[in-house]
């Protein structure tokens, strides 16, 4: 193919209706995340909610961690409208609009429990939308379009995070206030629903769903019931064993054991009852050498990064004394731009260095960059220092993200690509979600400067595990390169 024809082909791909759908639906996918995390954290901080409660609000993101549990149901049961996938997209977007308007009516000072429940609802609907959008993207795009489709959807996702993160903070602080800002975000979801109505159908729209729906429901309900019952039993047992007001670290440890035990019980019940679309991808993954260690690496690799970012908005407003507008303009806007640049640079360097070297180098950089927040904590208030620290931290985080996403893609089995990626990406969210309560406890116990030093050390177990698994990671990279080399011959068949 000539260079001219290559340029024409690439121009046609980017100008297609499919790419417009990827941009719009990528924006819809990224819009809810900050509304139940960073933006909500800023609202709670401004309203004077205590740091420990704000830390526990990070648990609102648990649906992102457990989205693989109900993902098979969204695959098996689809609304009879708009064709495959788009019906669920429309439903989740309309419900997200309603949830945002409901949050606008909740006062953090008098209705903190209701606001927490609504934040969980937003995260659940957002995770569900992500599941369906990932599947829709895989169904819609042909092989030559996938690279462009991934890039365009990520661009839409990041732009949405800028809107619901930085722009929302500025609007709330300067003009609209928090309730009106959340209503505006709800209105944007109605616009996203309009984009879904205009999105193209996939070639799979007319295909019937698989007929094993009963086993899927049975397996799902068994998993859910076993997990909830086990969680309740563990909570009851710990309540009887622990004092009325246990030490915060003991309470955190008890909650950890409860969560892991409930999750294990749910997995056991799903296997016994039969939940094929849930169990089969796990079974395929565990045929890998050192599969359990690889799962540990997924959780630990960005743990230090997750710790540093878990309370960054609260730290900058309450700990460092910046306004919500300053945080929105610098932390959200500049940070997001730095993350995008880091991801693009990381992708380019990844092709030169290989997966293992990139993961190791970028992992070290994203750990060391957390010292920037420590500098803010121990130095006089400085906008220049804040911009520099946030820019470097997000740039290094973007580098690590580029290599980490490539690592997750390399781990997926093509027979179960959608299911396994949902499982692995949900597992990757464990650190981002669960460190919130721990972060609040650590800040309360040791203060901001010591906390940010600890975030650097939190990255060390992941780096150590990466070094131990270096042969497996190098093999993953080699296997992925072999697939890419073989791809052109397969496409011509």
Long-range contacts (C-beta under 8 A, 24 or more apart in sequence): 9-144, 10-148, 13-144, 13-145, 13-148, 14-148, 14-152, 16-145, 17-200, 18-140, 18-141, 18-145, 18-149, 18-200, 19-145, 19-148, 19-149, 19-152, 21-140, 21-195, 21-198, 21-199, 21-200, 22-137, 22-141, 22-149, 22-152, 22-153, 22-156, 23-152, 23-153, 23-155, 23-156, 24-156, 24-192, 24-195, 24-199, 25-89, 25-133, 25-136, 25-137, 25-153, 25-156, 25-192, 25-195, 25-196, 25-199, 26-133, 26-152, 26-153, 26-154, 26-155, 26-156, 26-157, 26-160, 27-156, 27-157, 27-159, 27-160, 27-192, 28-89, 28-93, 28-129, 28-133, 28-156, 28-160, 28-189, 28-192, 28-195, 28-196, 29-126, 29-129, 29-130, 29-133, 29-153, 29-156, 29-157, 29-160, 30-156, 30-157, 30-158, 30-159, 30-160, 30-161, 30-164, 31-96, 31-160, 31-161, 31-163, 31-164, 31-185, 31-188, 31-189, 31-192, 32-96, 32-122, 32-123, 32-125, 32-126, 32-129, 32-164, 33-126, 33-161, 33-164, 34-161, 34-164, 34-165, 34-168, 34-332, 35-100, 35-103, 35-122, 35-164, 35-168, 35-182, 35-185, 36-60, 36-61, 36-119, 36-120, 36-122, 36-123, 36-126, 37-61, 38-165, 38-312, 38-313, 38-332, 39-164, 39-165, 39-168, 39-169, 39-172, 40-103, 40-115, 40-119, 41-311, 41-313, 41-314, 42-169, 42-172, 42-313, 42-314, 42-317, 42-324, 42-327, 42-328, 43-108, 43-172, 43-178, 44-108, 45-313, 45-314, 45-317, 45-318, 46-173, 46-178, 46-317, 46-324, 47-108, 47-109, 48-109, 49-108, 49-109, 49-112, 51-311, 51-314, 51-318, 51-440, 51-443, 51-444, 52-440, 52-441, 52-444, 53-112, 53-440, 54-311, 54-314, 54-440, 55-310, 55-311, 55-436, 55-437, 55-438, 55-439, 55-440, 55-441, 55-443, 56-436, 56-437, 56-440, 57-116, 57-119, 57-436, 58-310, 58-433, 58-434, 58-435, 58-436, 58-437, 58-439, 59-433, 59-434, 59-436, 59-437, 60-116, 60-119, 60-120, 60-122, 60-123, 61-123, 61-429, 61-432, 61-433, 61-436, 62-120, 62-123, 62-433, 63-120, 63-123, 63-124, 63-126, 63-127, 63-128, 64-123, 64-126, 64-127, 64-130, 64-426, 64-429, 64-432, 64-433, 65-426, 65-427, 65-429, 65-430, 65-433, 65-434, 66-426, 67-127, 67-128, 67-130, 67-131, 67-422, 67-426, 68-278, 68-419, 68-422, 68-423, 68-426, 69-220, 69-223, 69-224, 69-266, 69-278, 70-128, 70-131, 70-220, 71-131, 71-419, 71-422, 72-216, 72-220, 72-275, 72-277, 72-278, 72-419, 73-216, 73-217, 73-220, 74-128, 74-131, 74-132, 74-135, 75-135, 75-277, 75-418, 76-209, 76-210, 76-212, 76-213, 76-216, 76-277, 77-209, 77-213, 78-209, 82-196, 82-197, 82-201, 83-201, 83-202, 83-205, 83-206, 84-136, 84-139, 84-201, 84-202, 84-204, 84-205, 84-207, 85-132, 85-133, 85-135, 85-136, 85-139, 85-202, 86-136, 86-196, 86-197, 86-199, 86-201, 88-128, 88-129, 88-132, 89-129, 89-132, 89-133, 89-136, 89-196, 89-199, 90-193, 90-196, 90-197, 92-125, 92-126, 92-128, 92-129, 92-132, 93-129, 93-189, 93-190, 93-192, 93-193, 93-196, 94-189, 94-190, 94-193, 95-125, 96-122, 96-125, 96-126, 96-129, 96-186, 96-189, 97-186, 97-187, 97-189, 97-190, 97-193, 98-186, 99-125, 99-186, 100-182, 100-183, 100-185, 100-186, 100-189, 101-182, 101-183, 101-186, 103-182, 104-178, 104-179, 104-180, 104-181, 104-182, 104-183, 104-186, 105-179, 131-422, 134-418, 134-421, 134-422, 135-418, 136-199, 136-202, 138-417, 138-418, 139-202, 139-203, 139-204, 140-200, 140-202, 143-487, 143-491, 154-343, 158-336, 158-339, 158-340, 161-332, 161-336, 162-332, 162-333, 162-336, 163-188, 165-328, 165-332, 165-336, 166-328, 166-329, 166-331, 166-332, 166-333, 166-336, 167-328, 167-332, 167-333, 168-328, 169-324, 169-325, 169-327, 169-328, 169-332, 170-324, 170-325, 170-328, 170-329, 172-324, 173-323, 173-324, 173-325, 173-328, 174-325, 212-276, 215-274, 215-275, 215-276, 216-275, 216-276, 216-277, 218-273, 218-274, 218-275, 219-270, 219-273, 219-274, 219-275, 219-276, 219-278, 219-279, 220-270, 220-275, 220-278, 221-273, 222-269, 222-270, 222-272, 222-273, 222-275, 223-266, 223-267, 223-269, 223-270, 223-273, 223-275, 223-278, 224-266, 225-269, 226-265, 226-266, 226-268, 226-269, 226-270, 227-262, 227-263, 227-265, 227-266, 227-269, 228-262, 229-265, 230-261, 230-262, 230-265, 230-266, 231-258, 231-259, 231-261, 231-262, 234-258, 234-261, 234-262, 248-441, 248-444, 248-445, 249-441, 252-437, 252-438, 252-441, 255-437, 277-419, 278-419, 280-416, 280-419, 281-413, 281-416, 281-419, 281-420, 281-423, 282-423, 284-413, 284-415, 284-416, 284-420, 285-411, 285-413, 285-420, 285-423, 288-411, 288-472, 289-472, 290-469, 290-472, 293-465, 293-468, 293-469, 293-472, 294-411, 294-469, 294-472, 295-427, 296-465, 297-462, 297-465, 297-466, 297-469, 298-407, 298-408, 298-424, 298-427, 298-428, 299-427, 299-428, 299-430, 299-431, 300-431, 300-461, 300-462, 300-465, 301-359, 301-363, 301-400, 301-404, 301-407, 301-462, 301-466, 302-366, 302-397, 302-400, 302-401, 302-404, 302-428, 302-431, 302-432, 302-462, 303-431, 303-435, 303-458, 303-459, 303-461, 303-462, 304-366, 304-367, 304-370, 304-455, 304-456, 304-457, 304-458, 304-459, 304-460, 304-462, 305-366, 305-367, 305-370, 305-397, 305-400, 305-459, 306-431, 306-432, 306-435, 307-370, 307-431, 307-435, 307-438, 307-439, 307-454, 307-455, 307-458, 308-370, 308-373, 308-393, 308-452, 308-455, 309-397, 309-432, 310-432, 310-435, 310-436, 310-439, 311-436, 311-439, 311-440, 311-443, 312-373, 315-373, 315-376, 315-377, 315-443, 315-448, 316-376, 316-386, 319-377, 319-448, 320-376, 320-377, 320-381, 320-386, 321-381, 322-381, 322-383, 322-386, 326-383, 326-386, 330-383, 330-386, 330-387, 330-390, 331-386, 331-390, 334-387, 334-390, 334-391, 334-394, 335-390, 335-391, 335-393, 335-394, 336-394, 338-390, 338-391, 338-392, 338-393, 338-394, 338-395, 338-398, 339-394, 339-395, 339-397, 339-398, 339-401, 340-398, 341-395, 341-398, 342-394, 342-395, 342-396, 342-397, 342-398, 342-399, 342-400, 342-401, 342-402, 343-398, 343-399, 343-401, 343-402, 344-398, 344-402, 345-395, 345-398, 345-399, 345-402, 346-398, 346-399, 346-400, 346-401, 346-402, 346-403, 347-402, 347-406, 349-399, 350-402, 350-403, 350-406, 354-474, 354-477, 355-403, 355-406, 355-407, 355-410, 355-473, 355-474, 355-476, 355-477, 355-480, 356-466, 356-470, 356-473, 356-474, 356-477, 358-402, 358-403, 358-406, 359-400, 359-403, 359-404, 359-407, 359-466, 359-473, 360-463, 360-466, 360-467, 362-396, 362-399, 362-400, 362-402, 362-403, 363-400, 363-403, 363-459, 363-462, 363-463, 363-466, 364-463, 365-396, 365-399, 365-400, 366-393, 366-396, 366-397, 366-399, 366-400, 366-459, 367-456, 367-459, 367-460, 367-463, 368-396, 368-456, 369-393, 369-395, 369-396, 369-397, 370-452, 370-455, 370-456, 370-459, 371-452, 371-453, 371-456, 373-452, 373-455, 374-449, 374-452, 374-453, 377-448, 377-449, 377-452, 378-449, 404-428, 406-480, 407-473, 407-476, 409-480, 410-476, 410-477, 410-479, 410-480, 411-476
